[in-house]
């Protein structure tokens, strides 16, 4: 059985909607901490998601975490759906307002990104990765002011590093993200790989793209 919030209808409007012929409609919608908490909890509770640091947390805490993200102007979380099925969590942030900003010289036009794919269910869909990667790149660079994407996955997260390669990121070496110990959030020190993706001269084409204000 799917997590119950898969069936809940969030009142939040899509930020970007793409229809890919022969594949389906890819939608980026701001995470609704209440409606999406069951799905997100089921994902982060899995062993494969241990690098997100939420193994063992309750659904209520997951909701609180994304309520905190929802209040921020510098950090954003989006549920990515193929048609009506959640397939990924995509987060963006301003590097100057994140601990990675202490580890490299931030440029104007930089945007930080985090991606978690949903667990695979059912039979693989041909072209899924290629289609989703194109959508992620178009979404990341939909604002002309964004010139470079920044990623900092855990240095031991082989799957994330492989995905970065498929997305076209170029590794710049390892960094140590400092510990954050605040009343509302705790993040341990993390050894990470710093990687960048420059804005493509031409963004990958989609069959139909609808961008909302």
C-alpha positions as CSV (number, residue, x, y, z in Angstrom):
1,X,0.0,0.0,0.0
2,X,1.3,3.5,-0.8
3,X,1.6,6.1,2.0
4,X,-1.7,7.7,2.6
5,X,-0.6,11.2,1.6
6,X,0.0,10.0,-2.0
7,X,-3.8,10.4,-2.3
8,X,-4.2,13.7,-0.6
9,X,-4.7,16.7,-2.9
10,X,-2.4,19.6,-1.8
11,X,-3.9,23.0,-2.5
12,X,-0.5,24.2,-3.6
13,X,-0.1,25.2,-7.2
14,X,2.6,23.6,-9.4
15,X,5.6,25.8,-10.0
16,X,6.5,24.0,-13.2
17,X,4.6,21.5,-15.3
18,X,5.9,19.6,-18.2
19,X,4.2,17.1,-20.5
20,X,6.5,14.7,-22.2
21,X,4.9,12.8,-25.1
22,X,4.7,9.1,-24.5
23,X,5.9,9.5,-20.9
24,X,3.6,11.6,-18.8
25,X,3.4,14.9,-17.0
26,X,6.2,16.0,-14.6
27,X,5.1,18.4,-11.9
28,X,7.1,20.4,-9.4
29,X,5.0,21.5,-6.4
30,X,6.1,23.1,-3.2
31,X,6.1,20.5,-0.4
32,X,3.0,20.7,1.7
33,X,4.4,19.7,5.2
34,X,1.1,18.2,6.3
35,X,-0.2,16.5,3.1
36,X,3.3,15.2,2.1
37,X,4.7,14.2,5.4
38,X,3.6,10.5,5.2
39,X,5.3,10.1,1.8
40,X,8.5,11.9,2.9
41,X,8.6,9.9,6.1
42,X,8.4,6.6,4.3
43,X,11.3,7.7,2.0
44,X,13.7,9.1,4.7
45,X,13.0,6.1,7.0
46,X,14.6,3.7,4.5
47,X,18.3,2.6,5.0
48,X,19.1,3.9,1.5
49,X,18.2,7.4,2.7
50,X,20.6,7.4,5.7
51,X,22.6,10.2,4.2
52,X,19.7,12.5,4.8
53,X,20.1,12.0,8.5
54,X,16.5,11.2,9.3
55,X,16.5,7.4,9.8
56,X,14.4,6.7,12.9
57,X,12.7,10.0,13.1
58,X,8.9,10.2,13.5
59,X,6.5,11.4,10.9
60,X,5.7,14.3,13.1
61,X,9.3,15.4,13.2
62,X,9.5,15.1,9.4
63,X,6.5,17.4,9.2
64,X,8.2,19.9,11.6
65,X,11.4,19.9,9.6
66,X,9.5,20.8,6.4
67,X,7.4,23.3,8.2
68,X,10.7,25.0,9.1
69,X,11.9,24.9,5.5
70,X,8.5,26.2,4.4
71,X,9.0,29.3,6.5
72,X,12.3,30.2,5.0
73,X,12.8,32.5,2.0
74,X,16.3,31.0,1.3
75,X,15.4,27.3,1.3
76,X,12.7,25.6,-0.8
77,X,11.5,22.0,-1.1
78,X,9.5,20.6,-4.0
79,X,7.6,17.3,-4.5
80,X,8.3,16.0,-8.0
81,X,5.4,13.9,-9.4
82,X,5.1,12.0,-12.6
83,X,1.4,12.4,-13.4
84,X,0.1,12.0,-9.8
85,X,2.8,9.7,-8.4
86,X,5.5,11.2,-6.2
87,X,8.9,10.3,-7.7
88,X,11.4,12.6,-6.0
89,X,12.1,15.3,-3.5
90,X,14.0,18.3,-4.9
91,X,15.4,21.1,-2.6
92,X,17.1,24.3,-3.5
93,X,18.8,26.8,-1.3
94,X,21.0,29.9,-1.3
95,X,24.5,28.8,-0.6
96,X,25.3,32.0,1.4
97,X,22.6,31.0,3.9
98,X,23.8,27.4,4.2
99,X,26.9,25.8,5.8
100,X,28.3,25.0,2.3
101,X,28.8,28.8,2.0
102,X,31.7,28.4,4.5
103,X,33.5,25.9,2.3
104,X,33.9,27.7,-1.1
105,X,33.8,31.1,-2.7
106,X,30.1,31.6,-3.5
107,X,29.4,33.4,-6.8
108,X,26.4,35.5,-7.7
109,X,24.0,33.3,-9.5
110,X,24.8,30.1,-7.5
111,X,22.0,27.9,-6.3
112,X,22.4,24.8,-4.0
113,X,20.5,21.6,-4.8
114,X,19.5,18.4,-3.0
115,X,17.7,15.5,-4.6
116,X,16.2,12.3,-3.2
117,X,14.6,9.8,-5.6
118,X,11.6,7.8,-4.5
119,X,12.1,4.1,-3.9
120,X,11.7,2.0,-7.0
121,X,8.3,0.3,-7.2
122,X,7.0,-1.9,-9.9
123,X,8.7,-2.4,-13.3
124,X,11.3,0.1,-14.4
125,X,10.0,2.7,-16.8
126,X,12.1,3.1,-20.0
127,X,13.6,6.6,-20.3
128,X,12.6,7.5,-16.7
129,X,16.1,8.7,-15.6
130,X,16.7,10.6,-18.8
131,X,13.4,12.4,-18.7
132,X,13.6,13.3,-15.0
133,X,17.2,14.6,-15.4
134,X,16.0,16.9,-18.2
135,X,13.1,18.2,-16.1
136,X,15.5,18.8,-13.1
137,X,17.9,20.8,-15.2
138,X,15.1,22.9,-16.7
139,X,13.6,23.5,-13.3
140,X,17.0,24.5,-11.7
141,X,17.8,27.0,-14.4
142,X,14.2,28.3,-15.1
143,X,15.3,31.7,-13.6
144,X,17.8,33.3,-16.0
145,X,19.6,34.8,-12.9
146,X,20.7,31.2,-11.9
147,X,24.1,30.6,-13.5
148,X,25.5,27.6,-11.6
149,X,24.1,24.7,-9.5
150,X,26.0,23.6,-6.4
151,X,25.8,20.1,-4.8
152,X,27.5,18.7,-1.8
153,X,26.6,15.0,-1.3
154,X,28.2,12.8,1.4
155,X,31.6,11.7,0.1
156,X,30.6,8.0,0.8
157,X,27.2,8.2,-1.0
158,X,28.2,6.4,-4.2
159,X,24.6,6.5,-5.7
160,X,24.4,10.3,-5.2
161,X,27.8,10.8,-6.8
162,X,26.8,8.6,-9.8
163,X,23.6,10.6,-10.2
164,X,25.6,13.8,-10.2
165,X,27.7,12.4,-13.0
166,X,24.6,11.7,-15.0
167,X,23.3,15.2,-14.4
168,X,26.6,16.6,-15.7
169,X,28.1,18.0,-12.5
170,X,31.8,18.4,-12.3
171,X,33.5,17.5,-9.0
172,X,35.8,20.0,-7.4
173,X,37.2,17.8,-4.5
174,X,36.2,17.0,-1.0
175,X,35.1,19.5,1.7
176,X,34.1,19.3,5.4
177,X,30.8,20.8,6.1
178,X,30.9,22.2,9.7
179,X,28.6,21.0,12.5
180,X,25.5,23.0,13.1
181,X,24.1,22.8,16.7
182,X,21.0,25.1,17.1
183,X,17.8,24.7,19.1
184,X,15.8,24.1,15.9
185,X,18.3,22.0,14.0
186,X,21.3,19.8,14.5
187,X,23.6,18.7,11.7
188,X,26.8,16.8,12.4
189,X,30.0,17.6,10.6
190,X,30.0,16.0,7.1
191,X,32.7,15.0,4.7
192,X,31.2,15.9,1.3
193,X,32.1,16.2,-2.4
194,X,31.7,19.7,-3.8
195,X,30.4,19.7,-7.4
196,X,29.2,22.3,-9.8
197,X,26.9,22.4,-12.9
198,X,27.2,25.5,-15.1
199,X,24.1,26.8,-16.7
200,X,23.8,25.0,-20.1
201,X,24.1,27.3,-23.2
202,X,20.9,25.6,-24.4
203,X,18.5,24.0,-21.9
204,X,17.3,20.5,-22.7
205,X,14.1,20.7,-24.8
206,X,10.7,19.4,-23.5
207,X,7.6,18.7,-25.5
208,X,5.5,21.2,-23.5
209,X,6.5,23.3,-20.6
210,X,4.1,25.4,-18.5
211,X,5.9,27.7,-15.9
212,X,3.8,29.4,-13.3
213,X,4.5,32.6,-11.4
